Amino acid sequence: MTPDPDLTPGEQDRLRALLDEATADVQPRDGLDDIQSRTKVSPMSASSTRPWFLGTAAAVLATAAVITGVVMMNNGTTPTADQGPASAGPTSAAEPDTTTSPAEPDSEEPPVAVEGAVPVYYVGDTGQGPRLYREFHPGIGGAPLDQAVTDAVSRTPDDPDYRTPWPAGTQVQAGFDGNGNDGQIQLDLTGVPGERPAGMSKADAEMAVQQLVWTAQAATQTTAPVALRLDGGPATTVLGVPTAEPLARGAETDTLAQVWIIEPAQGATVEDGFTVSGVGAFFEANVAWELYRGGLDGPVVASNADDPVMAKECCTMAPYEFTVDLPDDAAPGEYTLRVHDEDMSGGEGFAPFEDTKTVTLR
Amino acid sequence: MSGPDAGDRADARAWDADDAVEQLYAAHYRQLVRLSVLLVRDPETAEEVVQDAFVAMHGRWRSLREPDKALAYLRQAVVNRSRSVLRRRVVAARHVPEPVPPRPGADEDTVVAERRTHVLEALRALPQRQREVVALRYYLDLSEAQIADALGISNGAVKSHASRAAAALRTSLGPLLDSTHETEDPS
């Protein structure tokens, strides 16, 4: 006699009861505080975003205040100020045009002359946990390395979807011996615990350290190892992450968000037919995108359904570029651009990577 | 938008990501941790998995926006993350830890504790997919279609995993599954 492979209703009830019983003694500790401490920077809906120039001007002033409050320290060669965006990012083929990035605050006179753009990595939450995205900030003069790492630990990113996991009050002084890839970058941190603070996940702590490594390497246009020091001395751990040895950057696939929009930048003003560029690892190189009127809850006014887009290569961080042609009746105002991978995994993997930018149509 | 639940949706639209985390945490956190325990066994790991899922859901709230979708996303994230935790643990897990000896106490407690261990071990002995199907079907009471959706497999595949799991559990759980064999307090 072969028993029916499926469970009888009676057996099903028994199995339900057994599973309930098997987990009944699991009483999770309160996790809400931990979760909330990791989601403090809430991704604002695009429609609530302030005009970018106000935000940027304020941020530039704040950054300048922080920078001037820190003793500038730069061992050896100072990288030239006009080196522009780093080629140390995922690809050098996707350099943004800094003249159209939100580099010039509208009417506010920046405290220091704007000289080139400084690459800064930030953490964003993805379906695969925290990953790095990159912004370019207007240079404020002085060493790009100092500005970049200071921004990374203490400046609120322009994109509200990004955040810095470093504790408030973190300060950093940077030094680079100038020997290119054979050299060493030294970052002296203060105001940071050696151990992982309560409420910070291990993934966040690791990503915070990688954020500094990627930022420092991009700012020096090298892949030189990064030595982290704490309160003037060597540190065996920073935020609980081992730092006894100088650090290399993590693998792209494990460290970077796999879809970035580079242009337009958050808050940029655009015209019909504007160009979008970025890098991403897309399934079969298919770049999926939508432009929403207002926030992501608004209607889609244009998308890759009108105009299929392919990245240069499949499945690895590769450049992409497309133009957005708007319908004739598209009104000026705020739009949200979303670029993402398609979830072709059949649910096998995680939610697809994405990046979003709020833009203003002139 | 129209339909009977249009009003609910309008309310949910008013939630921001922080509200969504709070509301869904209050309603589902414990159950999701328990779901993950069925998949990964270790409660601490399960809590980490579920917290990560909530953080990810918060980050994606703008594209989810509805509590139903957010809950489905959380379930999927918990299953996927539990799976990758296990994958990372495969090497270490070759060395199976000794079962925790039942604490001295009332006989009844011992019986329940042993049964718990037995059930969790039986689940653990199942192939990954079968274990996921069993947990979603009999712990969360999801429909075949919901399971297919959460796991990204076809309804037919859900059926066949469920059948194979049923056969394996009949063997490993034996009399415990016998519906005439009632325990003292099944609820």
Interface residues (C-beta under 8 A of the other chain):
Chain A: P3 P5 D6 L7 T8 P9 G10 E11 Q12 D13 R14 L15 R16 A17 L18 L19 D20 E21 A22 T23 D25 V26 Q27 P28 R29 G31 L32 D34 I35 Q36 R38 T39 S42 P43 S45 G124 D125 T126 G127 G129 D161 S201 A203 G295 L296 D297 R338 S345 G346 G347 E348 G349 F350 A351 E354 T356
Chain B: R13 D16 A17 D18 V21 E22 Y25 Y29 R30 V33 R34 V37 L38 P43 A46 E47 E48 V50 Q51 D52 F54 V55 A56 H58 G59 R60 W61 R62 S63 R65 Y73 Q76 A77 N80 V112 R115 R116 V119 L120 L123 V134 A135 Y138 Y139 D141 D149 A150 L151 G152 I153 A162 S163 R164 A166 A167 L169 R170 L173 L176 L177 D178 S179 T180 H181 T183 P186 S187
